[in-house]
C-alpha cells in the first residue's frame, strides 16, 4: 500500500483499512506529524519510537520542525505533537524518544531533558527509563575547549505507572549454563554454595536458629539451580558481606532483611539478564545512504520493539524519515505506520521495506 498513490480516501480510512488487513508492509503517510495524528483514532497504536529533527542541526529534504529561530518554540511545537500522540496511544502503550542536544552561544541547552520534563510535568507521561546511546565512535570534533559529544538520549515513556505492556523475557541475554562438578552443582560463575555454608557455620553474628534457617534457605536455592529455575545467585550473610545498596533499614529493604533474618539472596533469572541503560551501538553508516544524514541504526529499535510492543501490535513513527522504525517493525512481524513530510524520504523508506522479507 503506497502512501504516494492513495489520496482518494481519507487518512483515517486508510489507517482503518490497514489495521484490518493481514499485511505487515508498513503504511507511509505523507504529511505534517501533528495534522496526520489528529486524523487517527484515539487509543489505536501500541508503540511509538521516533527521532524527530534536532533543533538547529540539519537541513532536511523538506522545511519543517527544527528550523525555528528559538529553541523554546521548537520544544513547544514538538511537545504539542507528543500530546496528540498520547491521545492516539493505547493505555498499555509505550513511547520511545531519541533526541540529541544542541548548543547556543557555546552553551549546551539540555533540550532532551527540557522535552522530557515538559512531557512528565505538564502532559502526564511517566518516564520509566533514560537510556544513554553511546555511539562508540563519533564524528570528528574540532573544538578546543570542550569534550567530544558521542552520546544521545533515549527516553521510555508510558501513560500509566502499572499495567503497560512489557515483555522482559524477550530481551534477556542467554544465561551461562550451570554445571555439575564432582557431584556438586556449580553455577556458570563458580558458585557452589560451599563457601557460603562454611561462612554460616563459622559465623559469630548469626544465632543458632538463624544459622539453621540460613542453611535451609541455601539448600533450597541450590535445589532451584538443579531444577533450572535459577541460573546463578549470591548470598549476603550478616557480618560476612555488606548490603548491596544501603545499610539503613529505613532506606533499604535488603538491609532490613539482613538485620531481621541474618541473610538474603540475590537471584539471577534463569532466562538471563535484562539489558542495562547504556547501549553501545554504532551509528548507521553501513548502507552509506546519501539522501538522509540522520538515520538512526536498526539495532536501536530492536530492544524497545521486542520489550514493549505486542506481537500483534501497531507501531507508529511520526518522523519516520527513511523508515528505520518501520523496517525493524516489519522484520519483527509488527504492523507499522510512518508519517513523513518528505515524499523523497517516503520513496526511500518504501523501497527499503519492500526489500525486507
HUJO-V681288 format. One record per residue. N is the residue number from 0. SS is DSSP state (helix for helix, strand for strand, loop for the rest). OMEGA is omega in radians with two decimals (* if undefined). Layout:
BEGIN
n=N ss=SS omega=OMEGA
n=N ss=SS omega=OMEGA
END
This chain:
BEGIN
n=0 ss=loop omega=-3.05
n=1 ss=loop omega=3.11
n=2 ss=loop omega=-3.05
n=3 ss=loop omega=-3.01
n=4 ss=loop omega=-3.03
n=5 ss=loop omega=-3.14
n=6 ss=loop omega=-3.06
n=7 ss=loop omega=3.05
n=8 ss=loop omega=-3.07
n=9 ss=loop omega=3.11
n=10 ss=helix omega=-3.14
n=11 ss=helix omega=3.12
n=12 ss=helix omega=3.10
n=13 ss=helix omega=3.13
n=14 ss=helix omega=3.13
n=15 ss=helix omega=3.12
n=16 ss=helix omega=-3.13
n=17 ss=helix omega=-3.13
n=18 ss=helix omega=-3.10
n=19 ss=helix omega=-3.14
n=20 ss=loop omega=3.09
n=21 ss=loop omega=-3.08
n=22 ss=loop omega=3.08
n=23 ss=loop omega=3.03
n=24 ss=loop omega=-3.05
n=25 ss=loop omega=3.03
n=26 ss=strand omega=3.10
n=27 ss=strand omega=-3.11
n=28 ss=strand omega=3.12
n=29 ss=strand omega=3.10
n=30 ss=loop omega=3.08
n=31 ss=loop omega=-3.05
n=32 ss=helix omega=-3.08
n=33 ss=helix omega=-3.08
n=34 ss=helix omega=3.11
n=35 ss=helix omega=3.13
n=36 ss=helix omega=-3.14
n=37 ss=loop omega=-3.12
n=38 ss=loop omega=3.13
n=39 ss=loop omega=-3.13
n=40 ss=loop omega=-3.14
n=41 ss=loop omega=3.10
n=42 ss=loop omega=-3.07
n=43 ss=loop omega=3.12
n=44 ss=strand omega=-3.08
n=45 ss=strand omega=-2.92
n=46 ss=strand omega=3.01
n=47 ss=strand omega=2.92
n=48 ss=strand omega=-3.07
n=49 ss=strand omega=3.04
n=50 ss=loop omega=-3.07
n=51 ss=loop omega=3.05
n=52 ss=loop omega=3.13
n=53 ss=loop omega=-3.07
n=54 ss=loop omega=3.02
n=55 ss=loop omega=-3.03
n=56 ss=loop omega=-2.95
n=57 ss=loop omega=2.97
n=58 ss=loop omega=-3.12
n=59 ss=loop omega=-3.07
n=60 ss=loop omega=3.10
n=61 ss=loop omega=3.05
n=62 ss=loop omega=-3.11
n=63 ss=loop omega=-3.09
n=64 ss=loop omega=-3.12
n=65 ss=loop omega=-3.11
n=66 ss=loop omega=-3.13
n=67 ss=loop omega=3.13
n=68 ss=loop omega=-3.06
n=69 ss=loop omega=-3.11
n=70 ss=helix omega=3.11
n=71 ss=helix omega=3.07
n=72 ss=helix omega=3.09
n=73 ss=helix omega=-3.12
n=74 ss=helix omega=-3.12
n=75 ss=helix omega=-3.11
n=76 ss=helix omega=-3.13
n=77 ss=helix omega=-3.13
n=78 ss=helix omega=3.01
n=79 ss=helix omega=3.07
n=80 ss=helix omega=-3.09
n=81 ss=helix omega=3.03
n=82 ss=helix omega=3.08
n=83 ss=helix omega=3.07
n=84 ss=helix omega=3.13
n=85 ss=helix omega=3.10
n=86 ss=helix omega=-3.07
n=87 ss=helix omega=-3.05
n=88 ss=strand omega=3.07
n=89 ss=strand omega=3.14
n=90 ss=strand omega=-3.13
n=91 ss=strand omega=-2.99
n=92 ss=strand omega=3.11
n=93 ss=strand omega=3.13
n=94 ss=strand omega=3.11
n=95 ss=strand omega=-3.05
n=96 ss=strand omega=3.07
n=97 ss=strand omega=-3.13
n=98 ss=strand omega=2.96
n=99 ss=loop omega=-3.09
n=100 ss=loop omega=-3.13
n=101 ss=loop omega=3.08
n=102 ss=strand omega=2.98
n=103 ss=strand omega=-3.09
n=104 ss=loop omega=3.09
n=105 ss=loop omega=3.13
n=106 ss=strand omega=3.07
n=107 ss=strand omega=-2.94
n=108 ss=loop omega=-3.09
n=109 ss=loop omega=-3.06
n=110 ss=helix omega=3.14
n=111 ss=helix omega=-3.13
n=112 ss=helix omega=3.05
n=113 ss=helix omega=3.09
n=114 ss=helix omega=-3.12
n=115 ss=helix omega=3.14
n=116 ss=helix omega=3.09
n=117 ss=helix omega=-3.12
n=118 ss=helix omega=-3.12
n=119 ss=helix omega=-3.03
n=120 ss=helix omega=-3.00
n=121 ss=helix omega=3.14
n=122 ss=loop omega=3.07
n=123 ss=loop omega=3.04
n=124 ss=loop omega=3.07
n=125 ss=strand omega=-3.12
n=126 ss=strand omega=-3.09
n=127 ss=strand omega=3.13
n=128 ss=strand omega=2.86
n=129 ss=strand omega=-3.14
n=130 ss=strand omega=3.02
n=131 ss=strand omega=3.04
n=132 ss=strand omega=3.06
n=133 ss=strand omega=-3.05
n=134 ss=loop omega=3.07
n=135 ss=loop omega=3.03
n=136 ss=loop omega=-3.14
n=137 ss=loop omega=3.08
n=138 ss=loop omega=3.14
n=139 ss=loop omega=3.11
n=140 ss=loop omega=-3.05
n=141 ss=loop omega=3.13
n=142 ss=loop omega=-3.13
n=143 ss=loop omega=-3.08
n=144 ss=loop omega=3.06
n=145 ss=loop omega=3.08
n=146 ss=loop omega=3.08
n=147 ss=loop omega=3.13
n=148 ss=loop omega=-3.10
n=149 ss=loop omega=3.11
n=150 ss=strand omega=3.01
n=151 ss=strand omega=-3.14
n=152 ss=strand omega=2.94
n=153 ss=strand omega=-3.13
n=154 ss=strand omega=3.05
n=155 ss=strand omega=3.14
n=156 ss=strand omega=3.00
n=157 ss=strand omega=-3.08
n=158 ss=loop omega=-3.13
n=159 ss=loop omega=-3.02
n=160 ss=loop omega=-3.14
n=161 ss=loop omega=3.05
n=162 ss=loop omega=3.05
n=163 ss=loop omega=-3.08
n=164 ss=loop omega=3.08
n=165 ss=loop omega=3.14
n=166 ss=loop omega=-3.07
n=167 ss=helix omega=-3.12
n=168 ss=helix omega=-3.10
n=169 ss=helix omega=-3.08
n=170 ss=helix omega=3.12
n=171 ss=loop omega=3.05
n=172 ss=loop omega=-3.12
n=173 ss=loop omega=-3.09
n=174 ss=loop omega=2.99
n=175 ss=loop omega=-2.98
n=176 ss=loop omega=2.99
n=177 ss=loop omega=3.14
n=178 ss=strand omega=3.10
n=179 ss=strand omega=-3.13
n=180 ss=strand omega=-3.14
n=181 ss=loop omega=3.08
n=182 ss=loop omega=-3.14
n=183 ss=strand omega=3.09
n=184 ss=strand omega=-3.12
n=185 ss=strand omega=3.11
n=186 ss=loop omega=-3.12
n=187 ss=loop omega=3.13
n=188 ss=loop omega=3.03
n=189 ss=loop omega=-3.12
n=190 ss=loop omega=3.13
n=191 ss=loop omega=-3.11
n=192 ss=loop omega=-3.10
n=193 ss=helix omega=-3.12
n=194 ss=helix omega=3.14
n=195 ss=helix omega=3.12
n=196 ss=helix omega=3.13
n=197 ss=helix omega=3.13
n=198 ss=helix omega=3.10
n=199 ss=helix omega=-3.10
n=200 ss=helix omega=-3.05
n=201 ss=helix omega=-3.05
n=202 ss=loop omega=3.00
n=203 ss=loop omega=-3.12
n=204 ss=loop omega=-3.07
n=205 ss=loop omega=3.02
n=206 ss=loop omega=3.12
n=207 ss=helix omega=-3.14
n=208 ss=helix omega=3.12
n=209 ss=helix omega=3.08
n=210 ss=helix omega=3.14
n=211 ss=helix omega=3.13
n=212 ss=helix omega=-3.13
n=213 ss=helix omega=-3.14
n=214 ss=helix omega=3.12
n=215 ss=helix omega=3.13
n=216 ss=helix omega=3.11
n=217 ss=helix omega=3.11
n=218 ss=helix omega=3.10
n=219 ss=helix omega=3.12
n=220 ss=helix omega=3.12
n=221 ss=helix omega=3.09
n=222 ss=helix omega=3.10
n=223 ss=helix omega=3.08
n=224 ss=helix omega=3.12
n=225 ss=helix omega=-3.09
n=226 ss=loop omega=3.09
n=227 ss=loop omega=3.13
n=228 ss=loop omega=-3.12
n=229 ss=loop omega=-3.13
n=230 ss=loop omega=-3.10
n=231 ss=strand omega=3.11
n=232 ss=strand omega=2.94
n=233 ss=strand omega=3.12
n=234 ss=strand omega=3.10
n=235 ss=strand omega=-3.06
n=236 ss=strand omega=-3.14
n=237 ss=loop omega=3.12
n=238 ss=loop omega=-3.13
n=239 ss=loop omega=3.11
n=240 ss=loop omega=3.09
n=241 ss=loop omega=3.07
n=242 ss=loop omega=-2.99
n=243 ss=loop omega=-3.11
n=244 ss=loop omega=-3.06
n=245 ss=loop omega=3.08
n=246 ss=loop omega=-3.10
n=247 ss=loop omega=-3.14
n=248 ss=loop omega=-3.14
n=249 ss=loop omega=-3.12
n=250 ss=loop omega=-3.01
n=251 ss=loop omega=3.05
n=252 ss=helix omega=3.12
n=253 ss=helix omega=3.09
n=254 ss=helix omega=3.12
n=255 ss=helix omega=3.12
n=256 ss=helix omega=3.12
n=257 ss=helix omega=3.13
n=258 ss=helix omega=-3.03
n=259 ss=helix omega=-3.03
n=260 ss=helix omega=-3.10
n=261 ss=loop omega=-3.13
n=262 ss=strand omega=2.90
n=263 ss=strand omega=-3.09
n=264 ss=strand omega=2.89
n=265 ss=strand omega=-3.05
n=266 ss=strand omega=3.14
n=267 ss=strand omega=-3.04
n=268 ss=loop omega=-3.11
n=269 ss=loop omega=3.13
n=270 ss=loop omega=3.12
n=271 ss=loop omega=-3.08
n=272 ss=loop omega=3.05
n=273 ss=loop omega=3.03
n=274 ss=loop omega=3.07
n=275 ss=loop omega=-3.02
n=276 ss=loop omega=2.92
n=277 ss=strand omega=-3.08
n=278 ss=strand omega=3.07
n=279 ss=strand omega=-3.08
n=280 ss=loop omega=3.12
n=281 ss=loop omega=3.03
n=282 ss=loop omega=-3.13
n=283 ss=loop omega=3.07
n=284 ss=loop omega=-3.05
n=285 ss=loop omega=-3.10
n=286 ss=loop omega=3.06
n=287 ss=loop omega=3.13
n=288 ss=loop omega=-3.10
n=289 ss=loop omega=-3.05
n=290 ss=loop omega=-3.05
n=291 ss=loop omega=-3.00
n=292 ss=loop omega=-3.09
n=293 ss=loop omega=-3.12
n=294 ss=loop omega=3.09
n=295 ss=loop omega=-2.99
n=296 ss=loop omega=3.12
n=297 ss=loop omega=-3.10
n=298 ss=helix omega=-3.14
n=299 ss=helix omega=-3.07
n=300 ss=helix omega=-2.92
n=301 ss=helix omega=3.14
n=302 ss=helix omega=3.10
n=303 ss=helix omega=-3.11
n=304 ss=helix omega=-3.11
n=305 ss=helix omega=-3.04
n=306 ss=helix omega=-2.92
n=307 ss=helix omega=3.04
n=308 ss=loop omega=3.12
n=309 ss=loop omega=-3.04
n=310 ss=loop omega=3.10
n=311 ss=loop omega=-3.04
n=312 ss=loop omega=3.12
n=313 ss=strand omega=-3.12
n=314 ss=strand omega=3.05
n=315 ss=strand omega=3.03
n=316 ss=strand omega=-3.07
n=317 ss=loop omega=3.04
n=318 ss=loop omega=-2.87
n=319 ss=loop omega=3.09
n=320 ss=loop omega=3.13
n=321 ss=loop omega=2.84
n=322 ss=loop omega=-3.10
n=323 ss=helix omega=3.12
n=324 ss=helix omega=-3.13
n=325 ss=helix omega=3.13
n=326 ss=helix omega=-3.13
n=327 ss=helix omega=3.09
n=328 ss=helix omega=3.12
n=329 ss=helix omega=3.12
n=330 ss=helix omega=-3.11
n=331 ss=loop omega=3.03
n=332 ss=loop omega=3.13
n=333 ss=loop omega=2.97
n=334 ss=strand omega=-3.13
n=335 ss=strand omega=3.11
n=336 ss=strand omega=3.10
n=337 ss=strand omega=3.11
n=338 ss=strand omega=-3.06
n=339 ss=strand omega=-3.12
n=340 ss=loop omega=-3.04
n=341 ss=loop omega=3.07
n=342 ss=helix omega=3.13
n=343 ss=helix omega=3.13
n=344 ss=helix omega=3.13
n=345 ss=helix omega=3.12
n=346 ss=helix omega=3.10
n=347 ss=helix omega=-3.11
n=348 ss=helix omega=3.14
n=349 ss=helix omega=3.12
n=350 ss=helix omega=3.13
n=351 ss=helix omega=-3.07
n=352 ss=helix omega=3.11
n=353 ss=helix omega=3.13
n=354 ss=loop omega=-3.10
n=355 ss=loop omega=3.14
n=356 ss=loop omega=*
END
